[in-house]
Amino acid sequence: MKSWISANKGFLMFLVLFGVFRTAVADWNPVPTGSMRPNLLEGDVVFVNRLAYNLKVPLTDVVVAQLGDPARGDVVTFSSPKDGTRLIKRLVALPGDVVEMRNERLVINGQEAAYDMVGSVSEQVGGSSTYTTALQLTETTDGKQRPILVMPQVQAMRNFGPVTVPAGQYMMLGDNRDNSADSRFIGFVPRALLIGRAERVLVSADIKGNWMPRGSRFLMALD
């Protein structure tokens, strides 16, 4: 065993450094579900900047230093406070924000987001084989626009609050509002559980269809 380690120490060192890099500097995250449609699709693999918010001890959630402030609208990977599952959602509210949702319309600190209709598409309901009509809307908050999906015919949590985001925690929502297990179900997300900011799609394949690459999404920046 010792002779094998000695003969392969360069390779082993590479694995160690690669592990440190992935757990402390940068990472990639496959998108397995449709909770962030239409902005992220099943089969996208996103680049995650692990140094966007925190410097952590590799392989842990121990924060050594805070490097940047999360912002409303960031697409964030984090560990679920409910069961530790890695999730990817949009950060919609900061510590101290007062948030509510009225009939699917997001209200932050008394300011209601603006919505414009884009069109309609056929969307799969959860992991089932059932499809329904989804409405694609443009949501505008803080002067920034992004597309979201809503499914009026699906039972969903369309009203909550007002609630105040606790200090050191954040509210996350999926862009596919009626098909996302987000802060409405798992609660607010402590800063220590933030993994990083998703900044662009690295590669993408149609995993729900023919598995062909979606070249138009390669290296696509996330808004």
N, CA, C and O of each residue as an XYZ file, in Angstrom:
892
protein
N       0.832     -1.208      0.000
C       0.000      0.000      0.000
C       0.866      1.258      0.000
O       0.599      2.210     -0.734
N       1.918      1.249      0.844
C       2.800      2.406      0.916
C       3.496      2.651     -0.416
O       3.675      3.794     -0.837
N       3.891      1.550     -1.081
C       4.570      1.711     -2.367
C       3.601      2.269     -3.410
O       3.988      3.061     -4.269
N       2.316      1.841     -3.323
C       1.318      2.362     -4.268
C       1.099      3.850     -4.049
O       1.018      4.614     -5.010
N       1.001      4.269     -2.786
C       0.832      5.690     -2.473
C       2.026      6.493     -2.964
O       1.874      7.576     -3.529
N       3.228      5.941     -2.736
C       4.432      6.641     -3.177
C       4.468      6.789     -4.697
O       4.886      7.824     -5.216
N       4.031      5.758     -5.400
C       4.064      5.779     -6.862
C       3.000      6.693     -7.446
O       3.131      7.163     -8.576
N       1.929      6.950     -6.664
C       0.808      7.730     -7.187
C       0.570      9.020     -6.391
O      -0.532      9.568     -6.416
N       1.590      9.500     -5.691
C       1.383     10.665     -4.831
C       1.029     11.917     -5.628
O       0.310     12.784     -5.132
N       1.529     12.016     -6.856
C       1.162     13.177     -7.670
C      -0.317     13.180     -7.998
O      -0.979     14.216     -7.921
N      -0.836     12.010     -8.368
C      -2.261     11.886     -8.680
C      -3.110     12.121     -7.439
O      -4.145     12.784     -7.511
N      -2.684     11.587     -6.315
C      -3.427     11.763     -5.071
C      -3.451     13.232     -4.650
O      -4.466     13.731     -4.163
N      -2.323     13.918     -4.842
C      -2.279     15.341     -4.510
C      -3.234     16.128     -5.403
O      -3.897     17.067     -4.960
N      -3.289     15.717     -6.684
C      -4.234     16.365     -7.596
C      -5.662     16.186     -7.108
O      -6.445     17.136     -7.123
N      -6.016     14.962     -6.668
C      -7.372     14.716     -6.179
C      -7.685     15.560     -4.959
O      -8.789     16.088     -4.834
N      -6.726     15.690     -4.062
C      -6.933     16.507     -2.854
C      -7.158     17.966     -3.228
O      -8.094     18.604     -2.746
N      -6.293     18.485     -4.090
C      -6.424     19.888     -4.490
C      -7.711     20.118     -5.273
O      -8.355     21.156     -5.128
N      -8.078     19.155     -6.094
C      -9.322     19.274     -6.847
C     -10.519     19.301     -5.904
O     -11.462     20.067     -6.104
N     -10.472     18.454     -4.869
C     -11.550     18.439     -3.879
C     -11.653     19.747     -3.125
O     -12.750     20.251     -2.883
N     -10.502     20.298     -2.751
C     -10.495     21.602     -2.067
C     -11.057     22.682     -2.972
O     -11.843     23.523     -2.535
N     -10.647     22.655     -4.253
C     -11.134     23.658     -5.202
C     -12.645     23.584     -5.330
O     -13.322     24.612     -5.291
N     -13.182     22.373     -5.483
C     -14.627     22.214     -5.691
C     -15.420     22.584     -4.458
O     -16.548     23.060     -4.586
N     -14.879     22.386     -3.266
C     -15.646     22.631     -2.048
C     -15.392     23.996     -1.446
O     -16.068     24.379     -0.491
N     -14.429     24.747     -1.982
C     -14.136     26.045     -1.380
C     -14.052     27.190     -2.376
O     -14.198     28.347     -1.982
N     -13.823     26.910     -3.648
C     -13.578     27.985     -4.615
C     -14.665     28.044     -5.687
O     -15.354     29.056     -5.813
N     -14.821     26.982     -6.450
C     -15.798     26.961     -7.543
C     -16.329     25.548     -7.703
O     -15.663     24.575     -7.352
N     -17.524     25.452     -8.230
C     -18.175     24.152     -8.336
C     -19.126     24.187     -9.532
O     -19.330     25.234    -10.145
N     -19.697     23.040     -9.851
C     -20.755     23.007    -10.846
C     -21.937     22.260    -10.238
O     -21.775     21.416     -9.356
N     -23.116     22.588    -10.724
C     -24.329     22.065    -10.118
C     -25.309     21.630    -11.208
O     -25.824     22.480    -11.935
N     -25.579     20.332    -11.341
C     -26.606     19.911    -12.295
C     -27.980     20.364    -11.821
O     -28.239     20.415    -10.619
N     -28.852     20.690    -12.750
C     -30.224     21.091    -12.437
C     -31.127     19.894    -12.709
O     -31.355     19.556    -13.871
N     -31.658     19.231    -11.648
C     -32.414     17.991    -11.850
C     -33.913     18.188    -12.034
O     -34.588     17.292    -12.540
N     -34.450     19.343    -11.635
C     -35.898     19.542    -11.668
C     -36.243     20.827    -12.417
O     -35.365     21.593    -12.814
N     -37.554     21.040    -12.598
C     -38.029     22.213    -13.318
C     -38.413     23.370    -12.432
O     -39.149     24.251    -12.875
N     -37.942     23.407    -11.185
C     -38.381     24.449    -10.245
C     -37.890     25.841    -10.608
O     -38.414     26.830    -10.096
N     -36.886     25.938    -11.489
C     -36.373     27.257    -11.888
C     -36.694     27.572    -13.349
O     -36.144     28.520    -13.910
N     -37.580     26.785    -13.970
C     -38.002     27.120    -15.317
C     -38.741     28.451    -15.295
O     -39.417     28.752    -14.311
N     -38.633     29.261    -16.353
C     -38.011     28.991    -17.650
C     -36.534     29.382    -17.728
O     -35.927     29.258    -18.792
N     -35.946     29.850    -16.625
C     -34.571     30.354    -16.682
C     -33.530     29.243    -16.602
O     -32.471     29.341    -17.222
N     -33.819     28.195    -15.851
C     -32.964     27.022    -15.799
C     -33.802     25.804    -16.172
O     -34.936     25.655    -15.716
N     -33.237     24.942    -17.001
C     -33.945     23.768    -17.479
C     -33.321     22.504    -16.909
O     -32.133     22.474    -16.590
N     -34.135     21.459    -16.785
C     -33.591     20.172    -16.397
C     -32.507     19.772    -17.392
O     -32.731     19.794    -18.602
N     -31.337     19.409    -16.883
C     -30.218     19.057    -17.757
C     -29.187     20.156    -17.896
O     -28.105     19.916    -18.432
N     -29.494     21.363    -17.425
C     -28.471     22.409    -17.364
C     -27.456     22.047    -16.288
O     -27.809     21.450    -15.270
N     -26.213     22.404    -16.509
C     -25.170     22.302    -15.480
C     -24.619     23.708    -15.292
O     -24.060     24.286    -16.224
N     -24.774     24.263    -14.087
C     -24.417     25.656    -13.862
C     -23.085     25.779    -13.125
O     -22.721     24.932    -12.308
N     -22.378     26.850    -13.436
C     -21.146     27.187    -12.727
C     -21.512     27.940    -11.454
O     -22.294     28.891    -11.486
N     -20.939     27.505    -10.329
C     -21.235     28.100     -9.027
C     -19.977     28.736     -8.453
O     -18.971     28.058     -8.245
N     -20.037     30.030     -8.200
C     -18.939     30.759     -7.576
C     -19.070     30.625     -6.060
O     -19.892     31.297     -5.435
N     -18.251     29.750     -5.478
C     -18.328     29.507     -4.034
C     -17.723     30.639     -3.206
O     -17.916     30.689     -1.992
N     -17.003     31.535     -3.845
C     -16.402     32.653     -3.112
C     -17.241     33.922     -3.219
O     -16.802     34.993     -2.798
N     -18.433     33.812     -3.773
C     -19.270     35.006     -3.932
C     -19.698     35.579     -2.587
O     -19.801     36.795     -2.432
N     -19.948     34.704     -1.613
C     -20.471     35.165     -0.325
C     -19.558     34.843      0.849
O     -19.268     35.704      1.679
N     -19.104     33.582      0.908
C     -18.360     33.132      2.080
C     -17.103     32.364      1.692
O     -17.058     31.704      0.654
N     -16.099     32.458      2.529
C     -14.956     31.550      2.473
C     -15.172     30.522      3.566
O     -15.274     30.867      4.744
N     -15.241     29.246      3.171
C     -15.537     28.187      4.130
C     -14.384     27.203      4.231
O     -13.582     27.060      3.308
N     -14.321     26.531      5.370
C     -13.409     25.406      5.506
C     -13.889     24.324      4.536
O     -15.061     23.951      4.574
N     -13.005     23.810      3.663
C     -13.429     22.800      2.689
C     -14.185     21.642      3.325
O     -13.828     21.167      4.403
N     -15.232     21.196      2.642
C     -16.057     20.053      3.036
C     -16.930     20.333      4.255
O     -17.501     19.405      4.827
N     -17.041     21.596      4.661
C     -17.865     21.942      5.819
C     -18.686     23.193      5.503
O     -18.511     23.818      4.457
N     -19.583     23.547      6.426
C     -20.315     24.809      6.354
C     -19.758     25.828      7.337
O     -20.440     26.787      7.699
N     -18.506     25.616      7.773
C     -17.864     26.543      8.706
C     -17.341     27.749      7.930
O     -16.458     27.612      7.083
N     -17.885     28.925      8.221
C     -17.514     30.148      7.507
C     -16.277     30.766      8.149
O     -16.260     31.065      9.343
N     -15.248     30.950      7.336
C     -14.016     31.582      7.813
C     -14.107     33.097      7.677
O     -13.672     33.838      8.558
N     -14.679     33.547      6.563
C     -14.815     34.991      6.330
C     -15.981     35.223      5.379
O     -16.287     34.390      4.525
N     -16.625     36.374      5.547
C     -17.676     36.785      4.628
C     -17.048     37.650      3.549
O     -16.412     38.663      3.840
N     -17.238     37.233      2.275
C     -16.546     37.881      1.163
C     -17.440     38.812      0.352
O     -16.935     39.682     -0.358
N     -18.738     38.647      0.443
C     -19.647     39.474     -0.340
C     -21.052     39.367      0.195
O     -21.367     38.447      0.950
N     -21.899     40.299     -0.190
C     -23.268     40.322      0.302
C     -24.217     39.736     -0.735
O     -24.219     40.183     -1.882
N     -25.023     38.747     -0.360
C     -26.063     38.259     -1.263
C     -27.007     39.394     -1.637
O     -27.260     40.287     -0.828
N     -27.522     39.362     -2.849
C     -28.397     40.425     -3.338
C     -29.703     39.838     -3.830
O     -29.753     38.696     -4.287
N     -30.759     40.628     -3.734
C     -32.035     40.192     -4.296
C     -31.864     39.905     -5.786
O     -31.252     40.688     -6.512
N     -32.400     38.800     -6.222
C     -32.300     38.425     -7.627
C     -31.192     37.446     -7.924
O     -31.180     36.861     -9.007
N     -30.246     37.237     -6.998
C     -29.186     36.249     -7.215
C     -29.792     34.851     -7.351
O     -30.758     34.516     -6.665
N     -29.224     34.049     -8.229
C     -29.547     32.627     -8.285
C     -28.518     31.922     -7.407
O     -27.315     32.004     -7.655
N     -29.006     31.226     -6.378
C     -28.132     30.745     -5.311
C     -28.267     29.237     -5.135
O     -29.370     28.692     -5.186
N     -27.138     28.573     -4.927
C     -27.170     27.182     -4.479
C     -26.959     27.183     -2.969
O     -26.181     27.973     -2.435
N     -27.668     26.283     -2.294
C     -27.592     26.252     -0.834
C     -28.029     24.878     -0.348
O     -28.638     24.102     -1.084
N     -27.706     24.599      0.894
C     -28.155     23.361      1.534
C     -29.492     23.633      2.213
O     -29.634     24.604      2.956
N     -30.466     22.775      1.955
C     -31.784     22.970      2.545
C     -31.704     22.929      4.063
O     -31.114     22.002      4.619
N     -32.289     23.924      4.757
C     -32.312     23.879      6.220
C     -33.206     22.764      6.757
O     -33.177     22.454      7.948
N     -34.000     22.166      5.871
C     -34.909     21.103      6.289
C     -34.231     19.750      6.320
O     -34.370     19.007      7.292
N     -33.477     19.412      5.237
C     -32.882     18.077      5.190
C     -31.474     18.034      4.600
O     -30.921     16.951      4.406
N     -30.887     19.203      4.310
C     -29.518     19.253      3.811
C     -29.367     19.039      2.326
O     -28.250     19.093      1.811
N     -30.475     18.795      1.609
C     -30.413     18.617      0.163
C     -29.892     19.878     -0.511
O     -30.263     20.985     -0.122
N     -29.028     19.721     -1.527
C     -28.563     20.897     -2.261
C     -29.666     21.373     -3.196
O     -30.213     20.593     -3.975
N     -29.984     22.653     -3.111
C     -31.039     23.250     -3.915
C     -30.502     24.451     -4.670
O     -29.458     25.003     -4.323
N     -31.231     24.850     -5.711
C     -30.898     26.074     -6.440
C     -32.187     26.863     -6.634
O     -33.143     26.367     -7.231
N     -32.206     28.088     -6.129
C     -33.393     28.942     -6.174
C     -32.945     30.388     -6.380
O     -31.754     30.691     -6.460
N     -33.944     31.269     -6.462
C     -33.645     32.695     -6.573
C     -33.839     33.363     -5.212
O     -34.840     33.141     -4.531
N     -32.866     34.179     -4.835
C     -32.948     34.925     -3.585
C     -33.869     36.131     -3.811
O     -33.575     36.994     -4.638
N     -34.983     36.185     -3.071
C     -35.950     37.257     -3.294
C     -36.016     38.256     -2.156
O     -36.518     39.364     -2.345
N     -35.521     37.892     -0.970
C     -35.637     38.816      0.160
C     -34.457     38.669      1.107
O     -33.958     37.570      1.349
N     -34.029     39.808      1.635
C     -32.850     39.904      2.495
C     -33.255     39.989      3.966
O     -34.430     40.188      4.275
N     -32.280     39.839      4.879
C     -32.586     39.997      6.303
C     -33.257     41.345      6.575
O     -32.786     42.388      6.121
N     -34.354     41.305      7.315
C     -35.072     42.527      7.656
C     -36.182     42.893      6.696
O     -37.034     43.717      7.030
N     -36.196     42.297      5.500
C     -37.266     42.568      4.542
C     -38.594     42.018      5.061
O     -38.638     40.965      5.698
N     -39.666     42.742      4.778
C     -41.018     42.269      5.068
C     -41.613     41.767      3.755
O     -41.755     42.532      2.801
N     -41.959     40.490      3.709
C     -42.357     39.846      2.461
C     -43.756     39.260      2.593
O     -44.127     38.722      3.636
N     -44.515     39.374      1.523
C     -45.787     38.676      1.441
C     -46.079     38.342     -0.013
O     -45.477     38.900     -0.930
N     -47.009     37.426     -0.202
C     -47.460     37.081     -1.541
C     -48.982     37.142     -1.561
O     -49.649     36.532     -0.725
N     -49.521     37.879     -2.520
C     -50.970     38.032     -2.644
C     -51.385     37.546     -4.026
O     -51.078     38.169     -5.042
N     -52.092     36.416     -4.041
C     -52.540     35.856     -5.317
C     -51.401     35.774     -6.329
O     -51.533     36.195     -7.478
N     -50.276     35.219     -5.869
C     -49.087     34.979     -6.703
C     -48.222     36.226     -6.913
O     -47.158     36.127     -7.523
N     -48.638     37.367     -6.436
C     -47.891     38.608     -6.649
C     -47.015     38.880     -5.435
O     -47.505     38.956     -4.308
N     -45.710     39.027     -5.675
C     -44.727     39.212     -4.615
C     -44.702     40.661     -4.149
O     -44.663     41.584     -4.962
N     -44.722     40.854     -2.833
C     -44.680     42.192     -2.242
C     -43.513     42.236     -1.254
O     -43.469     41.448     -0.310
N     -42.568     43.157     -1.469
C     -41.406     43.287     -0.591
C     -41.367     44.695     -0.030
O     -41.311     45.675     -0.774
N     -41.398     44.783      1.290
C     -41.380     46.075      1.992
C     -42.469     47.005      1.460
O     -42.242     48.199      1.264
N     -43.655     46.439      1.230
C     -44.798     47.211      0.780
C     -44.830     47.527     -0.698
O     -45.798     48.114     -1.182
N     -43.769     47.142     -1.443
C     -43.691     47.425     -2.876
C     -44.047     46.170     -3.663
O     -43.333     45.168     -3.604
N     -45.143     46.228     -4.392
C     -45.572     45.061     -5.162
C     -44.802     44.977     -6.472
O     -44.640     45.975     -7.174
N     -44.335     43.786     -6.792
C     -43.653     43.571     -8.072
C     -44.636     43.808     -9.217
O     -45.845     43.629     -9.068
N     -44.089     44.214    -10.361
C     -44.908     44.423    -11.556
C     -44.860     43.171    -12.422
O     -43.830     42.502    -12.503
N     -45.983     42.858    -13.072
C     -46.080     41.651    -13.874
C     -46.653     41.967    -15.253
O     -47.614     42.726    -15.379
N     -46.060     41.386    -16.267
C     -46.545     41.512    -17.642
C     -46.653     40.124    -18.252
O     -45.768     39.287    -18.076
N     -47.738     39.886    -18.965
C     -47.947     38.597    -19.602
C     -47.063     38.457    -20.839
O     -46.972     39.372    -21.657
N     -46.409     37.293    -20.962
C     -45.580     36.991    -22.130
C     -46.286     36.002    -23.041
O     -46.326     36.191    -24.257
N     -46.845     34.945    -22.455
C     -47.515     33.926    -23.249
C     -47.821     32.714    -22.397
O     -47.764     32.793    -21.169
N     -48.142     31.601    -23.019
C     -48.459     30.368    -22.297
C     -47.693     29.206    -22.916
O     -47.405     29.192    -24.113
N     -47.369     28.224    -22.061
C     -46.646     27.031    -22.498
C     -47.237     25.822    -21.784
O     -47.951     25.975    -20.793
N     -46.946     24.631    -22.275
C     -47.353     23.397    -21.617
C     -46.243     22.976    -20.659
O     -45.086     22.849    -21.058
N     -46.602     22.759    -19.387
C     -45.606     22.424    -18.373
C     -45.988     21.153    -17.633
O     -47.161     20.881    -17.379
N     -44.958     20.382    -17.293
C     -45.155     19.167    -16.510
C     -45.422     19.536    -15.057
O     -44.789     20.444    -14.517
N     -46.353     18.838    -14.427
C     -46.691     19.096    -13.032
C     -45.834     18.206    -12.140
O     -46.032     16.992    -12.087
N     -44.882     18.816    -11.440
C     -44.007     18.061    -10.561
C     -43.281     16.963    -11.304
O     -42.826     17.167    -12.430
N     -43.166     15.783    -10.676
C     -42.503     14.657    -11.317
C     -43.478     13.710    -11.981
O     -43.112     12.595    -12.351
N     -44.737     14.152    -12.137
C     -45.760     13.283    -12.711
C     -45.714     13.334    -14.236
O     -44.903     14.047    -14.827
N     -46.601     12.565    -14.854
C     -46.710     12.585    -16.315
C     -47.796     13.547    -16.774
O     -48.128     13.598    -17.958
N     -48.350     14.309    -15.836
C     -49.428     15.242    -16.142
C     -48.863     16.581    -16.610
O     -47.890     17.084    -16.049
N     -49.474     17.142    -17.625
C     -49.083     18.454    -18.119
C     -50.260     19.414    -17.981
O     -51.420     19.007    -18.048
N     -49.951     20.673    -17.791
C     -50.980     21.699    -17.694
C     -50.486     22.964    -18.366
O     -49.311     23.076    -18.715
N     -51.387     23.913    -18.546
C     -51.012     25.181    -19.159
C     -50.372     26.089    -18.123
O     -50.959     26.343    -17.071
N     -49.189     26.572    -18.409
C     -48.497     27.517    -17.541
C     -48.436     28.874    -18.225
O     -48.289     28.969    -19.443
N     -48.551     29.915    -17.418
C     -48.445     31.271    -17.935
C     -47.036     31.782    -17.703
O     -46.519     31.704    -16.588
N     -46.409     32.307    -18.753
C     -45.095     32.921    -18.594
C     -45.279     34.418    -18.420
O     -45.881     35.092    -19.256
N     -44.746     34.924    -17.313
C     -44.861     36.335    -16.972
C     -43.469     36.946    -16.850
O     -42.482     36.243    -16.631
N     -43.411     38.250    -16.993
C     -42.190     38.991    -16.656
C     -42.422     39.666    -15.313
O     -43.338     40.473    -15.160
N     -41.580     39.324    -14.341
C     -41.673     39.911    -13.001
C     -40.600     40.988    -12.865
O     -39.432     40.747    -13.170
N     -40.993     42.167    -12.411
C     -40.050     43.274    -12.235
C     -39.990     43.663    -10.766
O     -40.993     44.072    -10.181
N     -38.800     43.531    -10.170
C     -38.544     43.969     -8.798
C     -37.213     44.701     -8.774
O     -36.272     44.308     -9.464
N     -37.133     45.753     -7.991
C     -35.899     46.548     -7.892
C     -35.407     46.997     -9.262
O     -34.204     47.152     -9.473
N     -36.328     47.203    -10.184
C     -35.955     47.645    -11.524
C     -35.381     46.561    -12.414
O     -34.941     46.846    -13.527
N     -35.378     45.307    -11.937
C     -34.829     44.200    -12.714
C     -35.952     43.273    -13.150
O     -36.855     42.960    -12.374
N     -35.882     42.835    -14.409
C     -36.897     41.957    -14.964
C     -36.375     40.538    -15.109
O     -35.200     40.315    -15.399
N     -37.278     39.579    -14.899
C     -36.931     38.178    -15.152
C     -38.216     37.424    -15.465
O     -39.271     37.769    -14.932
N     -38.155     36.403    -16.317
C     -39.343     35.600    -16.605
C     -39.618     34.614    -15.470
O     -38.688     34.062    -14.882
N     -40.877     34.401    -15.171
C     -41.298     33.371    -14.221
C     -42.452     32.596    -14.839
O     -43.032     33.022    -15.838
N     -42.784     31.452    -14.239
C     -43.930     30.654    -14.658
C     -44.907     30.516    -13.505
O     -44.502     30.387    -12.350
N     -46.201     30.542    -13.821
C     -47.242     30.213    -12.850
C     -48.201     29.237    -13.515
O     -48.406     29.271    -14.729
N     -48.787     28.362    -12.695
C     -49.721     27.361    -13.208
C     -51.045     27.496    -12.457
O     -51.230     26.868    -11.415
N     -51.962     28.303    -12.973
C     -53.200     28.617    -12.244
C     -54.045     27.404    -11.888
O     -54.799     27.450    -10.917
N     -53.937     26.309    -12.657
C     -54.791     25.154    -12.427
C     -54.225     24.184    -11.389
O     -54.876     23.198    -11.043
N     -53.024     24.459    -10.894
C     -52.367     23.580     -9.928
C     -52.557     24.134     -8.520
O     -52.463     25.342     -8.304
N     -52.825     23.247     -7.566
C     -52.919     23.679     -6.177
C     -51.535     24.086     -5.681
O     -50.587     23.305     -5.765
N     -51.420     25.296     -5.170
C     -50.110     25.810     -4.757
C     -50.290     26.872     -3.684
O     -51.397     27.365     -3.463
N     -49.186     27.223     -3.014
C     -49.212     28.271     -2.005
C     -49.011     29.623     -2.693
O     -47.882     30.009     -2.993
N     -50.100     30.330     -2.937
C     -50.062     31.599     -3.660
C     -50.211     32.809     -2.740
O     -50.124     33.954     -3.185
N     -50.432     32.547     -1.475
C     -50.599     33.623     -0.495
C     -49.850     33.267      0.780
O     -49.949     32.142      1.270
N     -49.107     34.214      1.312
C     -48.499     34.048      2.630
C     -48.109     35.428      3.160
O     -48.050     36.409      2.418
N     -47.849     35.471      4.449
C     -47.341     36.684      5.078
C     -48.395     37.728      5.370
O     -49.597     37.480      5.275
N     -47.898     38.928      5.736
C     -46.489     39.331      5.689
C     -45.636     38.673      6.772
O     -46.085     38.427      7.892
N     -44.372     38.395      6.387
C     -43.390     37.843      7.318
C     -42.108     38.670      7.204
O     -41.799     39.219      6.147
N     -41.379     38.746      8.299
C     -40.103     39.470      8.310
C     -38.964     38.466      8.261
O     -38.907     37.543      9.073
N     -38.063     38.644      7.316
C     -36.913     37.743      7.182
C     -35.974     37.970      8.364
O     -35.537     39.101      8.577
N     -35.648     36.935      9.139
C     -34.788     37.109     10.314
C     -33.365     37.542      9.951
O     -32.916     37.366      8.818
N     -32.681     38.102     10.922
C     -31.286     38.502     10.735
C     -30.455     37.292     10.324
O     -30.604     36.205     10.883
N     -29.580     37.492      9.343
C     -28.668     36.434      8.915
C     -29.311     35.347      8.085
O     -28.699     34.303      7.862
N     -30.556     35.570      7.612
C     -31.236     34.558      6.821
C     -31.832     35.190      5.563
O     -31.902     36.412      5.434
N     -32.263     34.316      4.630
C     -32.709     34.780      3.317
C     -33.932     33.978      2.880
O     -34.121     32.827      3.272
N     -34.759     34.627      2.053
C     -35.904     33.928      1.473
C     -35.595     33.551      0.034
O     -35.123     34.379     -0.746
N     -35.865     32.290     -0.316
C     -35.628     31.769     -1.653
C     -36.937     31.316     -2.282
O     -37.756     30.680     -1.620
N     -37.139     31.636     -3.546
C     -38.287     31.150     -4.300
C     -37.807     30.573     -5.631
O     -36.799     31.017     -6.181
N     -38.537     29.582     -6.142
C     -38.266     29.099     -7.485
C     -38.922     30.001     -8.505
O     -39.975     30.580     -8.236
N     -38.315     30.130     -9.674
C     -38.929     30.929    -10.742
C     -40.179     30.249    -11.288
O     -41.065     30.912    -11.827
N     -40.253     28.938    -11.151
C     -41.451     28.187    -11.498
C     -42.309     28.153    -10.231
O     -42.290     27.172     -9.488
N     -43.050     29.220     -9.992
C     -43.608     29.504     -8.677
C     -44.542     28.428     -8.125
O     -44.589     28.220     -6.913
N     -45.271     27.754     -8.980
C     -46.230     26.765     -8.492
C     -45.685     25.345     -8.566
O     -46.438     24.378     -8.448
N     -44.373     25.222     -8.761
C     -43.744     23.905     -8.860
C     -42.361     23.956     -8.215
O     -41.368     23.535     -8.809
N     -42.314     24.480     -6.988
C     -41.019     24.677     -6.334
C     -41.149     24.505     -4.825
O     -41.967     25.166     -4.184
N     -40.336     23.612     -4.262
C     -40.251     23.446     -2.808
C     -39.204     24.422     -2.294
O     -38.028     24.076     -2.184
N     -39.628     25.633     -1.980
C     -38.706     26.708     -1.613
C     -38.974     27.188     -0.197
O     -39.462     26.419      0.631
N     -38.663     28.458      0.101
C     -38.796     28.947      1.474
C     -40.224     28.910      1.997
O     -40.439     28.998      3.206
N     -41.198     28.781      1.111
C     -42.577     28.622      1.573
C     -42.769     27.296      2.295
O     -43.707     27.138      3.076
N     -41.873     26.339      2.031
C     -42.001     24.998      2.594
C     -40.818     24.612      3.487
O     -40.993     23.886      4.466
N     -39.621     25.092      3.156
C     -38.431     24.683      3.925
C     -37.966     25.764      4.891
O     -37.059     25.531      5.690
N     -38.583     26.953      4.825
C     -38.206     28.031      5.722
C     -37.091     28.914      5.162
O     -36.584     28.694      4.061
N     -36.732     29.910      5.952
C     -35.647     30.813      5.563
C     -34.312     30.067      5.593
O     -34.158     29.065      6.291
N     -33.347     30.581      4.817
C     -32.052     29.908      4.674
C     -30.963     30.721      5.370
O     -30.692     31.852      4.966
N     -30.330     30.163      6.414
C     -29.227     30.864      7.081
C     -28.040     31.073      6.149
O     -27.799     30.267      5.250
N     -27.301     32.155      6.367
C     -26.166     32.469      5.503
C     -25.149     31.332      5.463
O     -24.551     31.079      4.417
N     -24.946     30.652      6.573
C     -23.939     29.589      6.615
C     -24.270     28.448      5.669
O     -23.383     27.677      5.304
N     -25.541     28.324      5.260
C     -25.931     27.243      4.362
C     -25.847     27.642      2.895
O     -26.075     26.809      2.018
N     -25.520     28.910      2.611
C     -25.335     29.316      1.221
C     -24.066     28.680      0.683
O     -23.012     28.761      1.313
N     -24.163     28.055     -0.466
C     -22.988     27.430     -1.097
C     -22.310     28.404     -2.040
O     -21.088     28.547     -2.005
N     -23.074     29.072     -2.874
C     -22.471     30.033     -3.796
C     -23.502     30.611     -4.741
O     -24.679     30.252     -4.701
N     -23.043     31.510     -5.589
C     -23.907     32.137     -6.579
C     -23.743     31.438     -7.920
O     -22.626     31.296     -8.417
N     -24.852     31.002     -8.507
C     -24.822     30.403     -9.841
C     -24.727     31.525    -10.863
O     -25.571     32.421    -10.878
N     -23.707     31.487    -11.718
C     -23.430     32.623    -12.591
C     -23.668     32.361    -14.073
O     -23.938     33.297    -14.825
N     -23.573     31.104    -14.506
C     -23.848     30.826    -15.910
C     -24.066     29.331    -16.111
O     -23.652     28.508    -15.293
N     -24.717     29.006    -17.206
C     -24.862     27.600    -17.605
C     -23.580     27.183    -18.313
O     -23.163     27.817    -19.282
N     -22.959     26.111    -17.825
C     -21.750     25.613    -18.475
C     -22.105     24.796    -19.710
O     -21.660     25.101    -20.816
N     -22.903     23.765    -19.511
C     -23.355     22.910    -20.610
C     -24.800     22.540    -20.331
O     -25.305     22.760    -19.230
N     -25.465     21.976    -21.334
C     -26.867     21.611    -21.172
C     -27.216     20.481    -22.130
O     -26.716     20.425    -23.254
N     -28.089     19.575    -21.664
C     -28.583     18.491    -22.519
C     -30.056     18.265    -22.217
O     -30.510     18.485    -21.094
N     -30.786     17.831    -23.209
C     -32.221     17.605    -23.082
C     -32.469     16.258    -22.409
O     -32.767     15.272    -23.083
N     -32.346     16.212    -21.078
C     -32.435     14.944    -20.352
C     -33.863     14.416    -20.281
O     -34.062     13.252    -19.935
N     -34.849     15.226    -20.596
C     -36.231     14.760    -20.586
C     -36.711     14.385    -21.986
O     -37.863     13.991    -22.172
N     -35.820     14.512    -22.966
C     -36.171     14.176    -24.336
C     -35.177     13.228    -24.951
O     -35.093     12.062    -24.565
N     -34.405     13.742    -25.934
C     -33.496     12.867    -26.692
C     -32.052     12.920    -26.207
O     -31.170     12.326    -26.828
N     -31.798     13.628    -25.099
C     -30.454     13.741    -24.518
C     -29.454     14.460    -25.425
O     -28.246     14.380    -25.204
N     -29.943     15.143    -26.420
C     -29.042     15.896    -27.283
C     -28.567     17.171    -26.586
O     -29.313     17.763    -25.807
N     -27.327     17.598    -26.861
C     -26.833     18.850    -26.277
C     -27.677     20.033    -26.735
O     -28.130     20.078    -27.879
N     -27.886     20.989    -25.836
C     -28.563     22.237    -26.185
C     -27.482     23.307    -26.301
O     -27.237     24.064    -25.362
N     -26.842     23.358    -27.462
C     -25.680     24.218    -27.653
C     -25.964     25.684    -27.425
O     -25.062     26.425    -27.033
N     -27.186     26.130    -27.656
C     -27.515     27.540    -27.484
C     -27.451     27.976    -26.022
O     -27.408     29.170    -25.729
N     -27.445     27.004    -25.103
C     -27.393     27.328    -23.678
C     -25.978     27.247    -23.110
O     -25.754     27.661    -21.973
N     -25.018     26.725    -23.875
C     -23.650     26.619    -23.380
C     -23.103     28.010    -23.041
O     -23.175     28.935    -23.850
N     -22.552     28.138    -21.817
C     -21.919     29.367    -21.333
C     -22.900     30.541    -21.236
O     -22.476     31.697    -21.217
N     -24.184     30.261    -21.175
C     -25.194     31.311    -21.072
C     -25.169     31.933    -19.680
O     -25.245     31.221    -18.679
N     -25.062     33.263    -19.614
C     -25.047     33.973    -18.345
C     -26.433     33.956    -17.720
O     -27.441     33.989    -18.426
N     -26.481     33.903    -16.379
C     -27.747     33.935    -15.657
C     -28.026     35.352    -15.177
O     -27.140     36.019    -14.643
N     -29.246     35.804    -15.367
C     -29.653     37.123    -14.895
C     -30.184     37.022    -13.473
O     -30.582     38.031    -12.890
